[in-house]
Amino acid sequence: MHFEPRIHTSKLKVAVVHKRWIGKTEREFCDLLNISHGGIGLSSPWLNARPGQKLCMELYYHQEVFTTRGIVTNVNSREKSDLYGVAFTFAPPELDRLIDIFKREHLEASAAHNTPNADPIKRHFGKRIATQNLQVQVKKLDSSAPYVLCEVDNINKGGMGFYAPELIHPNTPFDVSIQISKQPDPTIISGKVHYMQQKLGGYYYGVEFKMISLELSCLLDEIETILQQR
């Protein structure tokens, strides 16, 4: 199974389509969190979908409308808005081509942020793995503040994206301490936050690992092997 990173874009709008009765259709607009060829991430305070539930969706890009179908794979409850992972069971070829365009734009933007003197080997860590129900605790390095429990959105050996319910630090970049296992013998790794965006009543952070533990490296290798065998 090929894993691809999920793209964060504000260029698409999405609505879940409900056929209430013959000739009557209702649309519930949701916030688009991310998208890939395999599926989509949604946020909604009212959708009330369950894992395994089938959804019909419309995605809007300028004057174009793409009709898709999917199945809910995971639900993360939040105070203000629930998060949904939806795997596509059908997506039109035109949407696939549009996602390819978004991916190229994302890669070009990422390349533009790389400094000329940066070590190119350091940036080859493979595809980001989209995660479900994975939590870590994060705090600003050398801060006296307590760790904040965060939900991991995606991860590889180079870094991760995660959601925090509160502001960890107002300005980027900044160094963080990340606790990836529980007491009494927690595993701590360090990283540098390069990206932050206020989202869903909380904050989304992108962090580059400075150094990862052997435990985490082996765990990511195992996950990737399992996924490739599916």
Residue frames as a rotation matrix with the C-alpha (Angstrom) as fourth column:
MET 1
0.579 0.815 0.000 0.00
0.815 -0.579 0.000 0.00
0.000 0.000 -1.000 0.00
HIS 2
-0.392 -0.720 0.572 1.42
0.710 -0.632 -0.310 3.38
0.585 0.285 0.759 -1.00
PHE 3
0.244 0.423 -0.873 1.19
0.886 -0.463 0.023 6.10
-0.394 -0.779 -0.487 1.63
GLU 4
-0.254 -0.294 0.921 0.93
0.670 -0.741 -0.052 9.68
0.698 0.604 0.385 0.52
PRO 5
-0.878 -0.094 -0.469 0.90
0.432 -0.579 -0.692 12.84
-0.207 -0.810 0.549 2.61
ARG 6
0.202 0.977 0.066 -2.37
0.971 -0.191 -0.145 14.66
-0.130 0.093 -0.987 3.13
ILE 7
-0.648 -0.415 0.638 -2.52
0.595 -0.799 0.085 18.14
0.475 0.435 0.765 1.65
HIS 8
-0.142 0.565 -0.813 -3.84
0.733 -0.492 -0.470 21.11
-0.666 -0.662 -0.344 3.60
THR 9
-0.836 -0.092 0.541 -5.60
0.488 -0.574 0.657 23.54
0.250 0.814 0.525 1.25
SER 10
-0.492 0.687 -0.534 -8.09
0.158 -0.533 -0.831 26.38
-0.856 -0.493 0.154 1.56
LYS 11
-0.819 0.087 -0.567 -8.98
-0.547 -0.415 0.727 26.22
-0.172 0.906 0.387 -2.15
LEU 12
-0.667 0.599 -0.443 -11.63
0.158 0.694 0.702 23.51
0.728 0.398 -0.558 -1.77
LYS 13
-0.454 0.639 0.621 -15.00
-0.889 -0.278 -0.365 23.65
-0.061 -0.718 0.694 -0.03
VAL 14
-0.880 0.114 -0.461 -16.89
0.016 0.977 0.212 20.52
0.474 0.179 -0.862 0.98
ALA 15
-0.240 0.866 0.438 -20.48
-0.971 -0.214 -0.110 19.61
-0.002 -0.451 0.892 1.79
VAL 16
-0.946 0.104 0.306 -22.00
0.053 0.984 -0.171 16.33
-0.319 -0.146 -0.937 2.95
VAL 17
-0.608 0.733 -0.305 -25.10
-0.675 -0.276 0.684 15.59
0.417 0.622 0.663 0.87
HIS 18
-0.810 0.452 0.373 -28.21
0.003 0.640 -0.768 14.13
-0.586 -0.621 -0.520 2.51
LYS 19
-0.722 0.670 -0.175 -31.13
-0.225 0.013 0.974 12.84
0.655 0.743 0.142 0.46
ARG 20
-0.804 0.415 0.426 -33.95
-0.495 -0.068 -0.866 13.34
-0.331 -0.907 0.260 2.95
TRP 21
0.054 0.811 0.582 -36.72
0.157 0.569 -0.807 12.21
-0.986 0.134 -0.097 0.62
ILE 22
-0.074 -0.079 0.994 -37.43
0.949 0.300 0.094 11.86
-0.305 0.951 0.053 -3.09
GLY 23
0.326 0.158 0.932 -36.57
0.711 -0.690 -0.131 15.05
0.623 0.706 -0.338 -4.90
LYS 24
0.923 0.006 0.386 -35.25
-0.226 -0.801 0.554 16.76
0.312 -0.598 -0.738 -1.75
THR 25
0.296 -0.905 -0.305 -31.52
0.748 0.418 -0.515 17.12
0.594 -0.076 0.801 -1.08
GLU 26
0.995 -0.049 0.084 -29.84
-0.092 -0.760 0.643 18.91
0.032 -0.648 -0.761 1.81
ARG 27
0.301 -0.954 -0.007 -26.18
0.411 0.137 -0.901 19.91
0.861 0.268 0.433 2.07
GLU 28
0.964 -0.109 -0.244 -24.26
0.201 -0.306 0.930 20.34
-0.176 -0.946 -0.273 5.30
PHE 29
0.583 -0.790 0.191 -21.05
-0.167 -0.347 -0.923 22.31
0.795 0.506 -0.334 4.76
CYS 30
0.858 -0.411 -0.308 -18.01
0.474 0.403 0.783 21.18
-0.198 -0.818 0.541 6.73
ASP 31
0.586 -0.772 -0.246 -14.49
-0.730 -0.635 0.254 22.51
-0.352 0.031 -0.935 7.22
LEU 32
0.876 -0.379 -0.298 -11.95
0.076 0.718 -0.692 20.73
0.476 0.583 0.658 5.03
LEU 33
0.757 -0.641 0.127 -8.89
-0.243 -0.097 0.965 19.76
-0.607 -0.761 -0.229 7.09
ASN 34
-0.394 -0.902 -0.178 -6.86
-0.630 0.124 0.767 17.86
-0.669 0.414 -0.617 4.49
ILE 35
0.769 0.633 -0.093 -7.18
-0.477 0.471 -0.742 15.72
-0.426 0.615 0.664 1.37
SER 36
-0.532 -0.846 0.047 -5.31
-0.541 0.382 0.749 13.03
-0.651 0.372 -0.661 -0.55
HIS 37
-0.532 0.324 -0.783 -6.16
-0.689 0.372 0.622 10.55
0.493 0.870 0.025 -3.29
GLY 38
-0.769 0.149 -0.622 -7.24
0.299 0.943 -0.144 8.13
0.565 -0.296 -0.770 -0.57
GLY 39
0.060 0.830 -0.554 -9.54
0.965 0.094 0.246 10.29
0.256 -0.550 -0.795 1.49
ILE 40
-0.119 0.081 0.990 -10.39
0.073 -0.993 0.090 13.50
0.990 0.083 0.112 3.27
GLY 41
-0.656 -0.066 -0.751 -10.34
0.750 0.045 -0.660 15.01
0.078 -0.997 0.020 6.74
LEU 42
-0.087 0.742 0.665 -13.40
0.279 -0.623 0.731 16.98
0.956 0.249 -0.153 7.87
SER 43
-0.932 -0.043 -0.361 -14.45
0.361 -0.219 -0.906 19.06
-0.040 -0.975 0.220 10.84
SER 44
-0.373 0.870 0.321 -18.07
-0.073 -0.373 0.925 19.68
0.925 0.322 0.203 11.77
PRO 45
-0.885 0.096 0.456 -20.01
-0.465 -0.137 -0.875 20.51
-0.021 -0.986 0.166 14.95
TRP 46
-0.081 0.985 0.155 -23.24
-0.839 0.017 -0.545 18.97
-0.539 -0.174 0.824 13.62
LEU 47
-0.301 -0.039 -0.953 -22.41
-0.830 0.502 0.242 16.08
0.469 0.864 -0.184 11.24
ASN 48
0.058 0.341 0.938 -22.75
-0.872 0.475 -0.119 13.42
-0.486 -0.811 0.325 13.97
ALA 49
0.470 0.023 -0.882 -21.36
-0.661 0.672 -0.335 10.64
0.585 0.740 0.331 11.75
ARG 50
0.648 -0.202 0.734 -20.17
-0.509 0.602 0.615 7.28
-0.566 -0.772 0.288 13.08
PRO 51
-0.509 -0.856 -0.088 -17.26
-0.701 0.353 0.620 5.02
-0.500 0.377 -0.780 12.05
GLY 52
-0.759 0.190 0.622 -18.41
0.398 0.893 0.213 2.84
-0.515 0.409 -0.753 9.18
GLN 53
0.286 0.920 -0.269 -21.06
0.305 -0.353 -0.884 5.31
-0.908 0.171 -0.382 8.03
LYS 54
-0.304 -0.317 0.898 -21.21
0.944 0.028 0.329 6.00
-0.130 0.948 0.290 4.29
LEU 55
0.042 0.252 -0.967 -21.19
0.191 -0.952 -0.240 9.61
-0.981 -0.175 -0.088 3.12
CYS 56
0.284 0.033 0.958 -21.96
0.953 -0.124 -0.278 11.31
0.110 0.992 -0.067 -0.16
MET 57
0.095 -0.377 -0.921 -19.95
0.474 -0.797 0.375 14.51
-0.875 -0.473 0.103 -0.55
GLU 58
0.758 0.042 0.650 -19.57
0.605 -0.415 -0.679 17.40
0.242 0.909 -0.340 -2.95
LEU 59
-0.042 -0.832 -0.553 -16.28
0.715 -0.411 0.565 19.27
-0.698 -0.372 0.612 -3.27
TYR 60
0.878 0.441 0.186 -16.29
0.460 -0.672 -0.580 22.75
-0.131 0.595 -0.793 -4.79
TYR 61
-0.240 -0.949 -0.206 -13.40
0.652 -0.315 0.690 24.39
-0.720 0.031 0.694 -6.62
HIS 62
-0.916 0.037 -0.400 -14.29
-0.250 -0.833 0.495 27.70
-0.315 0.553 0.772 -8.28
GLN 63
-0.130 0.924 -0.358 -17.20
-0.985 -0.160 -0.056 26.77
-0.109 0.346 0.932 -10.59
GLU 64
-0.348 -0.074 -0.934 -16.48
-0.441 0.893 0.094 23.03
0.827 0.445 -0.343 -10.57
VAL 65
0.262 0.471 0.843 -18.30
-0.954 0.259 0.152 20.47
-0.147 -0.843 0.517 -8.41
PHE 66
-0.541 -0.491 -0.683 -16.86
-0.536 0.827 -0.170 17.01
0.648 0.274 -0.711 -7.71
THR 67
0.531 0.777 0.338 -19.24
-0.808 0.344 0.479 14.35
0.256 -0.527 0.810 -6.38
THR 68
-0.535 -0.767 -0.354 -17.54
-0.522 0.629 -0.576 11.75
0.665 -0.123 -0.737 -4.20
ARG 69
0.739 0.668 -0.086 -18.49
-0.343 0.484 0.805 8.91
0.579 -0.566 0.587 -1.88
GLY 70
-0.404 -0.915 0.015 -16.67
-0.445 0.182 -0.877 7.70
0.799 -0.361 -0.481 1.18
ILE 71
0.534 0.495 -0.686 -16.84
0.363 0.598 0.714 5.83
0.763 -0.631 0.140 4.46
VAL 72
0.580 -0.277 0.766 -16.03
-0.695 -0.659 0.288 7.27
0.425 -0.699 -0.575 7.88
THR 73
0.215 -0.603 -0.768 -12.93
0.206 0.797 -0.568 5.56
0.955 -0.036 0.295 9.27
ASN 74
-0.434 -0.351 -0.830 -12.41
0.870 0.077 -0.487 7.48
0.235 -0.933 0.272 12.51
VAL 75
0.484 0.614 0.623 -14.02
0.270 -0.782 0.562 10.15
0.832 -0.104 -0.544 14.67
ASN 76
-0.593 -0.637 -0.492 -12.24
0.728 -0.163 -0.666 12.38
0.344 -0.753 0.561 17.19
SER 77
0.501 0.864 -0.046 -14.64
0.775 -0.424 0.468 14.26
0.385 -0.270 -0.882 19.45
ARG 78
-0.738 -0.651 0.180 -13.79
0.519 -0.717 -0.465 17.86
0.432 -0.250 0.867 20.27
GLU 79
-0.577 0.508 -0.640 -15.55
0.530 -0.362 -0.766 20.39
-0.621 -0.781 -0.060 22.47
LYS 80
-0.216 0.470 -0.856 -16.56
-0.420 -0.836 -0.354 22.70
-0.882 0.283 0.378 19.61
SER 81
0.454 0.304 -0.837 -16.26
-0.890 0.102 -0.445 20.57
-0.050 0.947 0.317 16.50
ASP 82
0.541 -0.222 0.811 -15.69
-0.082 0.946 0.313 16.85
-0.837 -0.236 0.494 15.83
LEU 83
-0.199 -0.703 -0.682 -12.95
-0.901 -0.142 0.409 15.64
-0.384 0.697 -0.606 13.47
TYR 84
0.687 0.517 0.510 -13.69
-0.230 0.821 -0.523 12.96
-0.689 0.242 0.683 10.87
GLY 85
-0.585 -0.788 -0.190 -11.44
-0.539 0.202 0.818 10.82
-0.606 0.581 -0.543 8.72
VAL 86
0.559 0.823 0.099 -13.18
-0.372 0.356 -0.858 9.64
-0.742 0.442 0.505 5.54
ALA 87
-0.592 -0.707 0.387 -11.76
0.014 0.471 0.882 7.13
-0.806 0.528 -0.269 3.05
PHE 88
-0.207 0.500 -0.841 -12.90
-0.929 -0.371 0.008 7.62
-0.308 0.782 0.542 -0.54
THR 89
-0.144 0.213 0.966 -14.83
0.206 0.962 -0.182 4.76
-0.968 0.173 -0.182 -2.10
PHE 90
0.274 0.139 0.952 -15.33
0.961 -0.007 -0.275 6.80
-0.032 0.990 -0.136 -5.26
ALA 91
0.156 -0.221 -0.963 -13.68
0.075 -0.969 0.235 9.97
-0.985 -0.108 -0.134 -6.55
PRO 92
0.946 0.267 0.184 -13.81
0.194 -0.012 -0.981 11.24
-0.260 0.964 -0.063 -10.15
PRO 93
0.236 -0.912 0.336 -10.60
0.972 0.217 -0.093 11.40
0.011 0.348 0.937 -12.23
GLU 94
0.308 -0.080 0.948 -10.95
0.309 -0.934 -0.180 15.19
0.900 0.348 -0.263 -12.44
LEU 95
0.927 0.023 0.374 -10.60
-0.337 -0.385 0.859 15.43
0.164 -0.923 -0.349 -8.66
ASP 96
0.669 -0.736 0.103 -7.52
0.607 0.621 0.496 13.18
-0.429 -0.269 0.862 -8.74
ARG 97
0.111 -0.634 0.766 -5.91
0.852 -0.336 -0.401 15.52
0.511 0.697 0.503 -11.26
LEU 98
0.564 0.149 0.812 -6.74
-0.146 -0.950 0.276 18.53
0.813 -0.274 -0.514 -9.08
ILE 99
0.965 -0.246 0.088 -5.18
-0.032 0.223 0.974 16.82
-0.259 -0.943 0.208 -6.04
ASP 100
0.357 -0.873 0.332 -2.04
0.930 0.364 -0.043 16.24
-0.083 0.324 0.942 -8.11
ILE 101
0.197 -0.235 0.952 -1.90
0.372 -0.880 -0.295 19.98
0.907 0.412 -0.086 -8.80
PHE 102
0.849 0.157 0.505 -2.26
-0.377 -0.490 0.786 20.74
0.371 -0.858 -0.356 -5.09
LYS 103
0.812 -0.584 0.011 0.54
0.447 0.634 0.631 18.26
-0.376 -0.508 0.775 -4.32
ARG 104
0.134 -0.786 0.604 2.89
0.903 -0.154 -0.401 19.94
0.408 0.599 0.689 -6.81
GLU 105
0.383 0.070 0.921 2.09
-0.077 -0.991 0.107 23.35
0.921 -0.112 -0.374 -5.33
HIS 106
0.983 0.010 0.185 2.75
-0.185 0.090 0.979 21.96
-0.007 -0.996 0.090 -1.85
LEU 107
0.543 -0.832 0.115 6.11
0.801 0.554 0.227 20.52
-0.253 -0.031 0.967 -2.89
GLU 108
0.071 -0.500 0.863 7.14
0.651 -0.632 -0.420 23.75
0.756 0.592 0.281 -4.61
ALA 109
0.638 0.225 0.737 6.18
-0.324 -0.789 0.522 25.78
0.699 -0.571 -0.431 -1.54
SER 110
0.949 -0.316 0.017 8.11
0.139 0.464 0.875 23.40
-0.284 -0.828 0.484 0.72
ALA 111
0.290 -0.885 0.365 11.17
0.952 0.229 -0.201 23.62
0.094 0.406 0.909 -1.51
ALA 112
0.273 -0.139 0.952 11.00
0.254 -0.944 -0.211 27.41
0.928 0.299 -0.222 -1.42
HIS 113
0.864 0.117 0.489 11.27
-0.412 -0.395 0.821 27.34
0.289 -0.911 -0.293 2.38
ASN 114
0.752 -0.649 -0.117 14.40
0.647 0.692 0.319 25.17
-0.126 -0.316 0.941 2.39
THR 115
0.704 -0.568 -0.426 17.52
-0.391 -0.811 0.435 27.20
-0.592 -0.140 -0.793 3.07
PRO 116
0.706 -0.437 -0.557 20.35
-0.558 0.139 -0.818 26.94
0.435 0.888 -0.146 0.48
ASN 117
-0.309 -0.945 0.107 22.85
-0.791 0.192 -0.581 25.67
0.528 -0.264 -0.807 3.06
ALA 118
0.334 0.500 0.799 20.56
-0.863 0.503 0.046 23.05
-0.379 -0.705 0.600 4.57
ASP 119
-0.736 -0.599 0.315 21.72
-0.476 0.789 0.388 19.46
-0.481 0.136 -0.866 4.46
PRO 120
-0.198 0.733 -0.651 19.63
-0.928 0.073 0.365 17.83
0.315 0.676 0.666 1.67
ILE 121
-0.651 -0.068 -0.756 20.07
-0.004 0.996 -0.086 14.37
0.759 -0.053 -0.649 3.17
LYS 122
-0.973 0.228 -0.032 18.27
0.024 -0.037 -0.999 15.46
-0.229 -0.973 0.030 6.32
ARG 123
-0.415 0.870 -0.267 15.07
-0.809 -0.488 -0.329 16.14
-0.417 0.079 0.906 4.41
HIS 124
-0.262 0.306 -0.915 14.63
-0.665 0.629 0.401 12.65
0.699 0.714 0.039 2.92
PHE 125
-0.805 0.025 0.593 12.56
-0.523 0.443 -0.728 10.91
-0.280 -0.896 -0.343 5.56
GLY 126
-0.864 0.492 0.104 9.87
0.489 0.774 0.402 9.34
0.118 0.398 -0.910 3.38
LYS 127
-0.301 0.866 0.400 6.15
0.099 -0.389 0.916 9.97
0.948 0.316 0.031 3.28
ARG 128
-0.717 0.203 0.667 4.27
-0.689 -0.349 -0.635 11.31
0.104 -0.915 0.390 6.26
ILE 129
-0.773 0.475 -0.420 2.11
0.449 0.878 0.167 8.62
0.448 -0.059 -0.892 7.87
ALA 130
-0.253 0.785 0.565 -1.45
-0.580 -0.591 0.561 9.76
0.774 -0.186 0.605 8.56
THR 131
-0.942 -0.212 -0.261 -2.34
0.084 0.603 -0.794 8.72
0.326 -0.769 -0.550 12.11
GLN 132
0.129 0.987 0.095 -5.47
-0.195 -0.069 0.978 7.90
0.972 -0.144 0.184 14.08
ASN 133
0.917 0.399 0.014 -5.88
-0.074 0.136 0.988 8.22
0.392 -0.907 0.154 17.86
LEU 134
0.138 -0.934 -0.330 -2.17
0.871 0.273 -0.408 8.90
0.471 -0.232 0.851 18.47
GLN 135
0.939 0.226 0.260 -1.36
0.065 -0.857 0.511 11.35
0.339 -0.463 -0.819 21.25
VAL 136
-0.126 -0.968 -0.217 1.83
0.781 0.038 -0.623 12.96
0.611 -0.248 0.752 22.52
GLN 137
0.750 0.270 -0.603 2.60
0.604 -0.651 0.459 15.59
-0.269 -0.709 -0.652 25.14
VAL 138
0.041 -0.680 0.732 4.38
0.811 -0.406 -0.422 18.75
0.584 0.611 0.535 24.04
LYS 139
0.791 0.155 -0.591 5.80
0.461 -0.787 0.411 21.84
-0.401 -0.598 -0.694 25.71
LYS 140
0.804 -0.560 0.203 8.20
-0.272 -0.649 -0.710 24.63
0.529 0.516 -0.674 24.79
LEU 141
0.296 -0.788 -0.540 11.74
0.680 0.571 -0.461 23.56
0.671 -0.231 0.705 25.54
ASP 142
-0.724 -0.662 -0.196 13.10
0.556 -0.391 -0.733 24.97
0.409 -0.639 0.651 28.82
SER 143
-0.278 0.708 0.649 9.63
-0.451 -0.693 0.563 26.23
0.848 -0.136 0.512 29.77
SER 144
-0.958 -0.015 0.288 8.25
-0.278 0.301 -0.912 25.77
-0.073 -0.954 -0.292 33.27
ALA 145
-0.083 0.988 -0.132 4.76
-0.994 -0.092 -0.066 25.28
-0.077 0.126 0.989 31.82
PRO 146
-0.092 0.100 0.991 3.30
-0.287 0.950 -0.123 21.75
-0.953 -0.296 -0.059 31.97
TYR 147
-0.962 -0.196 0.188 3.12
0.086 0.437 0.895 19.46
-0.258 0.878 -0.403 28.96
VAL 148
-0.187 0.911 -0.367 0.07
-0.840 -0.342 -0.422 19.85
-0.510 0.229 0.829 26.71
LEU 149
-0.314 0.165 0.935 -1.72
0.243 0.966 -0.089 16.71
-0.918 0.200 -0.344 25.50
CYS 150
-0.220 0.114 -0.969 -1.84
-0.813 -0.570 0.117 16.88
-0.539 0.813 0.218 21.68
GLU 151
0.562 0.464 0.685 -3.26
0.057 0.805 -0.591 14.76
-0.825 0.371 0.426 18.85
VAL 152
-0.547 -0.834 -0.076 -0.86
-0.116 -0.015 0.993 13.71
-0.829 0.552 -0.088 16.09
ASP 153
0.509 0.711 -0.485 -2.14
-0.559 -0.156 -0.815 14.30
-0.655 0.685 0.318 12.54
ASN 154
0.935 -0.299 -0.192 0.81
0.008 0.557 -0.830 12.85
0.355 0.775 0.523 10.60
ILE 155
0.596 -0.751 0.283 4.36
-0.529 -0.103 0.842 11.73
-0.604 -0.652 -0.459 11.32
ASN 156
0.830 -0.491 -0.264 7.59
0.168 0.673 -0.721 10.38
0.531 0.554 0.641 9.87
LYS 157
0.371 -0.751 -0.546 11.21
0.928 0.285 0.238 10.24
-0.023 -0.596 0.803 11.02
GLY 158
-0.524 -0.601 0.604 11.73
0.656 -0.737 -0.164 13.86
0.543 0.310 0.780 10.02
GLY 159
-0.954 0.229 0.196 8.86
-0.298 -0.814 -0.499 15.46
0.045 -0.534 0.844 11.89
MET 160
-0.557 0.828 -0.067 5.14
0.831 0.555 -0.043 15.56
0.002 -0.080 -0.997 12.53
GLY 161
-0.622 0.515 0.590 2.02
-0.272 -0.848 0.454 17.69
0.734 0.122 0.668 12.41
PHE 162
-0.604 0.410 -0.684 -0.17
0.760 0.555 -0.338 17.85
0.241 -0.724 -0.647 15.51
TYR 163
0.106 0.742 0.662 -3.18
0.106 -0.670 0.735 19.63
0.989 -0.008 -0.150 17.00
ALA 164
-0.814 -0.332 -0.477 -2.91
0.518 -0.043 -0.854 21.34
0.263 -0.942 0.207 20.40
PRO 165
0.184 0.977 -0.111 -5.95
0.927 -0.135 0.351 22.55
0.327 -0.167 -0.930 22.37
GLU 166
0.856 0.055 -0.514 -4.04
0.303 -0.858 0.414 25.63
-0.419 -0.510 -0.751 23.58
LEU 167
0.803 -0.587 0.102 -1.27
-0.285 -0.529 -0.799 27.96
0.523 0.613 -0.593 22.51
ILE 168
0.658 -0.654 -0.372 2.14
0.752 0.590 0.293 26.47
0.028 -0.473 0.881 23.29
HIS 169
-0.315 -0.722 -0.615 4.11
0.553 -0.667 0.499 29.54
-0.771 -0.183 0.610 22.16
PRO 170
0.523 0.738 -0.426 2.98
0.131 -0.564 -0.816 32.54
-0.842 0.370 -0.392 20.09
ASN 171
0.545 -0.379 -0.748 5.90
-0.783 -0.550 -0.292 32.88
-0.300 0.744 -0.597 17.66
THR 172
0.807 -0.343 0.481 7.70
0.428 0.901 -0.076 30.47
-0.407 0.267 0.874 15.32
PRO 173
0.201 -0.063 -0.978 10.25
-0.013 0.998 -0.067 29.02
0.980 0.026 0.199 15.13
PHE 174
0.144 -0.242 0.960 10.72
-0.976 -0.197 0.097 27.65
0.166 -0.950 -0.264 18.63
ASP 175
-0.668 -0.506 -0.545 12.12
-0.394 0.862 -0.318 24.49
0.631 0.002 -0.776 20.20
VAL 176
0.383 0.853 0.356 9.87
-0.854 0.180 0.488 21.91
0.352 -0.490 0.797 21.84
SER 177
-0.826 -0.444 0.346 10.17
-0.549 0.773 -0.318 18.88
-0.126 -0.453 -0.882 24.07
ILE 178
0.067 0.850 -0.523 7.93
-0.862 0.313 0.399 15.97
0.503 0.424 0.753 23.03
GLN 179
-0.574 -0.155 0.804 6.97
-0.646 0.689 -0.329 13.12
-0.503 -0.708 -0.496 25.34
ILE 180
-0.273 0.428 -0.862 5.96
-0.842 0.328 0.429 10.10
0.466 0.842 0.271 23.27
SER 181
-0.185 0.268 -0.945 5.43
0.288 0.935 0.209 7.50
0.939 -0.234 -0.251 26.01
LYS 182
0.665 0.634 0.394 3.90
-0.189 -0.367 0.911 7.52
0.722 -0.680 -0.124 29.47
GLN 183
-0.081 -0.599 0.797 5.41
-0.972 -0.128 -0.195 7.51
0.219 -0.790 -0.572 32.92
PRO 184
0.844 -0.406 -0.351 7.26
0.158 -0.438 0.885 6.09
-0.513 -0.802 -0.305 34.79
ASP 185
-0.227 -0.967 0.112 9.90
0.405 0.011 0.914 5.96
-0.885 0.253 0.390 32.01
PRO 186
0.764 0.616 -0.195 8.79
0.106 -0.417 -0.903 8.49
-0.637 0.668 -0.384 29.39
THR 187
-0.121 -0.747 0.653 10.63
0.944 0.116 0.308 8.78
-0.306 0.654 0.691 26.09
ILE 188
0.554 0.230 -0.800 11.47
0.151 -0.973 -0.175 12.40
-0.819 -0.024 -0.574 25.31
ILE 189
-0.101 -0.585 0.805 12.51
0.990 0.021 0.139 13.76
-0.099 0.811 0.577 21.91
SER 190
-0.152 -0.021 -0.988 13.17
0.228 -0.973 -0.015 17.32
-0.962 -0.228 0.153 20.80
GLY 191
-0.078 0.165 0.983 12.16
0.996 0.058 0.070 19.30
-0.045 0.985 -0.168 17.76
LYS 192
-0.842 -0.163 -0.514 11.70
0.150 -0.986 0.068 22.75
-0.519 -0.019 0.855 16.26
VAL 193
0.185 0.967 0.173 8.28
0.709 -0.009 -0.705 24.14
-0.680 0.254 -0.687 15.35
HIS 194
-0.865 -0.498 0.063 8.40
0.375 -0.558 0.741 25.88
-0.334 0.664 0.669 11.98
TYR 195
-0.694 0.691 0.201 4.66
-0.023 -0.300 0.954 26.21
0.719 0.658 0.224 11.27
MET 196
-0.785 0.529 -0.323 1.64
0.450 0.127 -0.884 27.22
-0.427 -0.839 -0.338 13.34
GLN 197
-0.742 0.631 0.228 -1.97
-0.149 -0.486 0.861 27.94
0.654 0.605 0.455 12.39
GLN 198
-0.730 0.589 0.345 -5.00
-0.458 -0.048 -0.887 28.62
-0.507 -0.806 0.305 14.56
LYS 199
-0.566 0.496 -0.658 -7.62
-0.517 0.408 0.752 26.03
0.642 0.767 0.026 13.64
LEU 200
-0.026 0.679 -0.734 -10.70
0.190 0.724 0.663 24.29
0.981 -0.122 -0.148 15.06
GLY 201
0.852 0.386 0.354 -10.68
-0.217 -0.355 0.910 26.20
0.477 -0.852 -0.218 18.32
GLY 202
0.724 -0.690 0.019 -7.06
0.299 0.339 0.892 25.15
-0.622 -0.640 0.452 18.87
TYR 203
0.395 -0.695 -0.601 -3.72
-0.802 -0.580 0.143 25.24
-0.448 0.425 -0.786 17.08
TYR 204
0.964 -0.177 0.198 -2.05
0.253 0.841 -0.479 23.15
-0.082 0.512 0.855 14.38
TYR 205
0.458 -0.880 -0.125 1.75
-0.648 -0.427 0.630 22.84
-0.608 -0.208 -0.766 14.57
GLY 206
0.913 -0.334 -0.236 4.35
0.031 0.632 -0.775 21.49
0.408 0.700 0.587 12.16
VAL 207
0.654 -0.684 0.323 7.54
-0.586 -0.188 0.788 20.34
-0.479 -0.705 -0.524 13.88
GLU 208
0.504 -0.629 -0.592 10.88
-0.394 0.443 -0.806 19.09
0.769 0.639 -0.025 12.58
PHE 209
0.971 -0.182 -0.155 12.58
0.232 0.558 0.797 16.53
-0.059 -0.810 0.584 14.81
LYS 210
0.458 -0.888 0.050 16.10
-0.882 -0.461 -0.098 17.39
0.110 0.001 -0.994 15.92
MET 211
-0.755 -0.630 -0.180 16.73
-0.582 0.771 -0.258 13.87
0.301 -0.090 -0.949 17.13
ILE 212
0.405 0.913 -0.055 14.44
-0.792 0.381 0.477 10.87
0.456 -0.150 0.877 17.49
SER 213
-0.009 -0.354 0.935 14.74
-0.819 0.539 0.197 7.90
-0.574 -0.764 -0.295 19.79
LEU 214
-0.904 -0.331 -0.270 15.52
-0.423 0.780 0.461 4.38
0.058 0.531 -0.845 18.61
GLU 215
-0.637 0.735 0.232 12.12
0.346 0.542 -0.765 3.38
-0.689 -0.407 -0.600 20.03
LEU 216
0.254 0.764 -0.593 10.24
-0.264 -0.535 -0.802 5.82
-0.930 0.361 0.066 17.78
SER 217
-0.293 -0.449 -0.844 12.37
-0.929 -0.077 0.363 5.00
-0.228 0.890 -0.394 14.74
CYS 218
-0.993 -0.085 0.085 11.67
-0.073 0.987 0.143 1.28
-0.096 0.136 -0.986 15.10
LEU 219
-0.320 0.947 0.037 7.97
0.311 0.142 -0.940 1.92
-0.895 -0.289 -0.340 15.68
LEU 220
0.228 0.385 -0.894 7.66
-0.652 -0.622 -0.434 3.97
-0.723 0.682 0.109 12.49
ASP 221
-0.672 -0.521 -0.526 9.50
-0.740 0.473 0.477 1.26
0.000 0.710 -0.704 10.55
GLU 222
-0.874 0.383 0.301 7.06
0.267 0.893 -0.362 -1.36
-0.407 -0.236 -0.882 11.85
ILE 223
0.037 0.940 -0.340 4.01
0.020 -0.340 -0.940 0.76
-0.999 0.028 -0.032 10.96
GLU 224
0.007 -0.092 -0.996 5.30
-0.907 -0.419 0.032 1.40
-0.421 0.903 -0.086 7.44
THR 225
-0.912 -0.383 -0.145 6.02
-0.409 0.842 0.351 -2.31
-0.012 0.380 -0.925 6.92
ILE 226
-0.582 0.769 0.263 2.52
0.386 0.546 -0.744 -3.29
-0.715 -0.332 -0.615 8.07
LEU 227
0.229 0.716 -0.659 0.88
-0.279 -0.601 -0.749 -0.74
-0.933 0.356 0.062 5.79
GLN 228
-0.315 -0.430 -0.846 2.92
-0.926 -0.056 0.373 -1.82
-0.208 0.901 -0.381 2.77
GLN 229
-0.989 -0.086 0.118 1.74
-0.074 0.992 0.104 -5.41
-0.126 0.094 -0.988 3.28
ARG 230
-0.281 0.959 0.038 -1.96
-0.029 0.031 -0.999 -4.50
-0.959 -0.282 0.019 3.20
